[in-house]
């Protein structure tokens, strides 16, 4: 029977009975019935007291987070405040503090601050509630300022104060403040409390100061499960996964029972999911919602989507986080039909899609066949208001850019109310990917007008655009900006610079950039190897390959493409054979068409046409125009007309749109004095729509000022702000 209804049956209800029922509702986390009971109390002409309001507020605060976030809760909170003020109970410090806590949990930060300012009497609990509220809602600076104000007004902080405040300092920019609070805690004797030590350990781990975290953990006399979980999480957050597992084993050795947080922390620390899953089943923790959700996310992340779905379906409580993880896994594999099925399930369960789920779907739309699905989800996003979200807008821009629909990307971009740096980067990168680098550079000019400073991603995208256009001077200006602003010339920025200088005819500059990088990544090594290969420095390219392996980096297919190209340019047949064999046998890689084109070209140029044809016959994939073109080029070098005609027919049957092979055959016939065949080749070339005369130079001829004038329609000089920064 409903508790509030049972009270209404009482012939002479009194305040004590109401209080008893209130306490029962607090234990059952039922705020809805608590408010109903309070209304019944008022209708029964029973006058509430301060304890009544205290119990009512406690029942509201202890309700679930989902109900606390509903608009009805905020309306009900305002109604409670009205009664508090009317009856004068807002003058009780502990009642006002309870209401202050409710406001903070509802996210009504401004209302809570006003209530705090109007309070005539405050105690340490009141200060703690506001500090904790600020910290919990992400107002870290406000929490720290309030703590300082608390000290100035003569209040002595307690352990709860530090436990509420220290989480706000768990970021690199506030580590000094965190250390200062730690020092205050030592001076005040508050650091001996286990809760304080736990939050301090967590703070130092989030600031990547594991040494301090370990020291605090070792100093703990009594370590509870929270302490162990904190240390496991500390190692996991800093990618020390083996240490996290060692701490877990030590925890079990000391007979500390693991809980759901332990399991989640271990899974976040990259622990073996199947083993942790078995342990969770064994200990009975697997029934916890957070554990199931994390397991589903981990299985989905490691592409074990079937197991993730099986686990998801077996658990009665469905949630958006788990379903989003499964959707993301399907989208990453390109299985958009299954994504649509999950979306339908989401609709049936009346779940409202969020930005994370939408972006996961948009990132999976990479094939033209799935563009219709992308358009459908774009429409759905417009319908539910998700398209206004910057993450979703950026995802849509990327999707349209992948399909060269830059006009749609521009439309989305210019409709955005707040254009963040990420948004600018998305549309600039999209233009470069779609082969429209001039538009990317024009957008860059406009970006400067909106006071956005470029970051590493902006620079890398623009450098890629410079490669397409051969704009060496603009690339040099970007390099200057990187140096002046002390941006990290590592990974993709360094790689983009090397690639730009290589493709713009300055291998010497590319070499200097490479030598300035302390720890080149694989992509950077690949860029310099390919650069050396392109310029005929085959010995330098092969030397880089050897040095890269000494550094402990494992080559990939791009590495071997650069190495084989170097062997082809240098005519190093024996080395080419050896590297091709190493690629297949030692590293277990299946060569692609470009690898075969290099190898076939290397053999054929050395006059080993029989071995080259054997290589073509052994190919796991059908040879393309690059492979036959390499053979035709070699036939021209050796003036082998019959072989050249054979290879040219293969290219013709492939319906090759490149007119280059007509030119090669024409030149071959000319060398043999077969002028009628030369004329025939010219006629065939004209019929195919090409004249064989088109070409692009990578040497920049226009000045930077001319290029800038042509690109920036807004007449903004790039030198004005960008280069002076």
Protein Blocks (a to p, Z undefined) as FASTA:
>chain_A
ZZklmmmmpmbdcfklmmmmmmmmmmnopaklmmmmmmmmmmnopacdfklmmmmmmmmm
mmcfklmmpmklmmmmmmmmmmmmmnopmmpmklmmmmmmmmmmnopaklmmmmmmmpmb
dcfklmmmmmmmmmmnopamlmmmmmmmmmmnopacdfklmmmmmmmmmcfklmmmmmmm
mmmmmmnopmmpmklmmmmmmmmmmnopaklmmmmmmmpmbdcfklmmmmmmmmmmnopa
klmmmmmmmmmmnopacdfklmmmmmmnopafklmmmmmmmnopmmpmklmmmmmmmmmm
nopamlmmmmmmmpmbacfklmmmmmmmmmmnopaklmmmmmmmmmmnopacdfklmmmm
mmmmmbfklmmmmmmmmmmmmmnopmmpmklmmmmmmmmmmnopaklmmmmmmmpmbacf
klmmmmmmmmmmnopaklmmmmmmmmmmnopacdfklmmmmmmmmmmnopaklmmmmmmm
mmmnopacehjlmmmmmmmmmmnopaklmmmmmmmpmbacfklmmmmmmmmmmnopamlm
mmmmmmmmmnopacdfklmmmmmmmmmmnopaklmmmmmmmmmmmnopacdfklmmmmmm
mmmmnopamlmmmmmmmpcbdcdfklmmmmmmmmmmnopaklmmmmmmmmmmnopabfkl
mmmmmmmmmmnopaklmmmmmmmmmmnopahlaccdfbdfbdfklmmmmmmmnopafklm
mmmZZ
